[in-house]
Every structure is written in structure tokens, then in C-alpha cells.
Amino acid sequence: MTQVDSIILSGFIVTVNPEFEILKNHCLVIHNGQILAILENDQTQYTSNQLIDRTEHIIMPGLINAHNHAAMTLLRGYADDMGLMTWLNEYIWPAEAKWVNDDFVYTGTQLAIAEMLKSGTTCFSDQYFFPLACAKAVDESGMRAQIAPPVIDFANNWAKDAQDHIDQTLALAKQYKNHERISIAFGPHAPYTVSDQPLTDIAALSKQQQLPVHIHIHETAFEVNDAVEKLGKRPLARLHELGLLNKNLQAVHMTQLNDDEIQLLVEHQVSVVHCPQSNLKLASGICPITALTKAGVNVCLGTDGAASNNDLDLFCEMRTAALLAKGTTGDPTSISAEQAIKMATINGAKALGLSAKIGSLEVGKQADFCIIECNHLNTSPMYNVASSLVYSTNSAQVSDVYVNGVCLLQDKQLLSLDETSLMQQAKQWQLKISQTSST
């Protein structure tokens, strides 16, 4: 018998392979960080010192949060119940100017990673300042991430102008080029904060170095209308003219789209990152994911930052995305449970350029997965596994999480992060920020 690192027995494995197979009473065989085999539970071909019984559980690919500002967990609840531009201009940007530094980003990212791991997320895309502090938190925790440092025209605590942002991103890409869990992307903040020349430079550098581009775009009707008034064109048309529409583009939010723009996304293989709860909370609009999906656009899910959501729970996002699509189209068949799961897993991997490694449970892929308890009142009885995951399951049922074959959450306990310490640090930041804000 062949010795392997671990064997995990399951009640069900949701593979999210091309056939979307759901295997009953099968196990994952893990070795050297990869899935070596998927077999029936009673197989005898392999042996391991780590034989883990999860026969009352569902194993599924780790969830992929394709848009986040992780460190903004420290601004959770700081400014609620207001529109996007008021939220940004009067609260978030002033607070960031005063408080954001390496320590803020390191602690806030740790807090976010802890929350994401406990809710089944194994990979996230981050767009925030001081990316080295974010990368340090990711590296130490064992998490997987795409880090897309923001590019904006104006100075901030981290960089002095757009070129400085770009140069630091390139240096980061060089530093993490061969990292097994961290990849780098350009993160131009939005069309209204980045001028033509930096966007043109990013388009050329992205093509040259094959780095993805992650950008907020068509987030609100105001953004689109303002661009038309000032520039005579919609933001997506401007990005097209500047050479940014291609398979490397991750277009975040996209609540304002017409039919021609949807076809443009199809033609250029652009991925769309849907953030349903953040968009609803800020009343930004609703991304037309039914039309996008039917047209063949790759749609994935993000939470956005905890300052505008206010959690990082992708189980909530899956359910909200599916229900919102049904409610807005009047079609109960729109965005099935299976499609919602794909949006939270393999579609996110495709958007981040990682689908050869993660996003589904298949032999040869990295062992990134989460394990969910089935024997809860809210998931009993269970006639359909996919439907149960999307419409009934809550993230508190996540019992175990593995990234690259390494267990980071075991029996609901974090193994690489100190949860108690993180909550104490969050409280300290809250007291400091609150005292200053009230004076």
C-alpha cells in the first residue's frame, strides 16, 4: 500500500469538475499538496497516518473571494447606510488617510483571513495599500491570494502618484513571481481615479508580463453618467480604447451594462466579479448576471471589503446572488444552485488565472477545499446536495479548511492564526479610531 500525507473520507464530494459530479461516500487522497486520487471510501490502495473521518460531511472546493479589501475589516461598521460617493469621500478616504499603514494592513488582513478561513474561503483577491503587509499576512497564514495593489492618480499613505503605484506593483510581482500561493495583479482603482496614461501603461505591462488587471468599473449609474458628461463615453468604452479589454481583465461590480457592452465582454473574454451584498447595501445597482451568464461571460463572486458588506462570507454571497437573479428577472430558473457554486469556485479560479490549479476537486490540482457539516437542523433533510449548500447551509457549518494540502482550520479551530489575539487587536484599533473620530 502507498503511503500518502492524508486521506479524508466524506459523505459527499462536490467536485465542480466539467460534469459537476457529486460523489457519494468517496474520499480525497492528498499528497505533496495535491489531490492524488478520488476514490470510494472503502478503497485500500493508499494508507496514511492522517485518516480523517468526515462521512457526515460535504467536501467542496475552497471558495474563492474574487474581490476584497481585506484590511478594511478594521473599518467594519465605521460608515453605514449611505451612498457610495458619500461613503468614500466623507468617511472612508479620510479615515484611510489618517490610519492606514503597514500595521493597519497587516492586522486587518490577518483578521480578514481568519474570518474567510472559518467560512470556507481558501483564496481571495485583494486590492489595498501597503501590499507587502498583506502578502506577509497571507504567507504566514497559509492562505492563497491574488494581490492587486491599487493604482490611483493622487498621493496617499503608500505611494505618491500613479507611476509610483505601478513601479511598486512591478517590484512586488518580481518578488513573488515564484510563490506557490501568492500571485500579483495590477489594481487600477476605477476609471474615475486613474487617467488615460497610467491605464495605457498598465495595458501594455499587463500584456508584456501576463499580469491580470483588477478594476472597479460601472459600479454606479452616477459613475457612468458622469463619465459620459465629462468624456463623452462610457467607462467600458474608454477601457476598450485604451487596450484593457482582454482575458486578463477582472471587471468588478458592473451593475450598469447594456447589450452591446455584454457582447464586448464576451468577445474579449473579460471576467466579471459580482459583489451582490455590497452593491445592495450601497444601493449601487444590480449586476445583470443572468444575461451575462447566458451570453457566456465568466461571472464570479466577491464580498468587497467588510467596510461595505459587512462580512466576508461567500455562502451568503452565493445565496444572495442566486436569489437576486431570480427576483430581478422574474425567472425562478435563473442562476441555479449549481451555477452559484461555480461562481464561488471554478469561475473565480478562471478569473484569477488559476483554474489549472484550483477551483475544482480533480486529480492533479492543488488540495484547496473546505468541509461542511451536514447534520444540522437547517440542512435536514437533504434531497439535493448543491441546493442544500446554496439555499440552506450557513458558514458556521464549515468544520475544516485545507490550502495546498495543509489544514488551516480543524474542527472549527484556526491552526495558523490566534483568533483571540486578533479580536483583541481589532478592539484596540476600534477604540483608537473611535476616540479620534469623535474629537
Phi, psi and omega in degrees: 000140183276130178278132179229169183294314181202151174231126183240114179280145182224165167278316177218145169242118175269102190285326189054030172285176183305332179269357184051050179290138172244112188260129180265136177056049176241163180234155171263131174254118188245132177208133180053039176081358183242165173277112182276325182199156170233113189226168174294151186302330184269018178296155181232012185286334184234157174223154182205149172286345177248078175260109190248123182269110174231046184285353174255024187227167172251133171255130179221163177303147174302142181285148184241113180270100190277001173204120181207156167236082196304315185295344180288002169304329181286354173247019179299122179078006182291325181213105183238163173062049176210164181287163187303309187290325173295315179302314181288305191288324187260343184233300189290308182297318175298319179295319179296319180299328182275324194245335190285123176208188181301316183295317178302311184292319181298310181292316180297323178291320176301315179300317179295316180298317178300315179296317181293316179300318182290347177247020169091004180273132181245349182211141177216155173256126185243139176229098181200168182288166180051057186296337177295324177293321175297313181299321178299315179296318179296312182301312182293328184280337186090002180288166173249141182205150162258125180252120183241085182303139182293149170239122176221159184288328189260160182290152176212188183298336187260322185216159189266333180199181184300318181296323177297318176301314181296314181299318180291326176295318179296321178295321178295319179298321178294318182295323185253019184305322185250016180289137185284343183234353182240127174238160186240144176222162169281144181232057176307128190300305182192160179302331183276356177241000181229128182277175188299316186297311176300322179294321177296317178297318179296319178301316181291317181291324177298316178293318183294317185255002180054048175257133177296164176235127186240117187216140168286131179204145183050046182281323181223161175295325178300315180303313183292313182295322179296320179295319179296319181293319186273324187245348180078015179207155177284152185303322181295322177296322178295315178297324178296314180298328182273001175084023184263349182277108177195183185294346179275353185273129174250103185266113187265134176089283174052050180277345185241097183223141171253175184299320180296322180292324177297318178295325177297320178296319179297311183300326185256007174058037178283138174267144179248132177255114184266126179239075192299316186287320177297316179297322178292317183295321179272001182053041183280336185131182184232123178292131183280069188291335177295311179296320179297314181296316179297327180283343179104012177283139175283114181247129177234184187239146171222159177268338197069184181281161181291348177285345182231019186239295021241024178232175182241041189260107182284341172296320175296320181294320177302311183295314180299317180300315181294314183290321180296320179297319179294315183293323183280334180264343186072016182241108182292347178270355181291134180050085179289170176302319179299316179296321180297320178295318177299320179299327182271357184228269188295325179293323175296319178297319178297316181299322182273001180073026185241014187292343175284343184251322188220180176103342176211162179258097182221149181302131180098342178277163177294147184274075174252112182203163173234157183237131187240132177290135179265328191277062175240155180302318185287349176242027177234132353284172182234101180274328185223119186297313182297315179298320179298318180297320185274317189260344185239326188285143170243161189293342178294347178275355177290121182257324186218148177220135178236139172230126181058032179081000181257131180283121179252341175224122182231123183049043176072011179251127177292135182257339183248359181223149180263101186298317181297315179298319181296319179293325176295317178295322178298320178296320178297317177296319181298317180295317181296312182291320181295317181296320180289321183293331184274352181263000000 
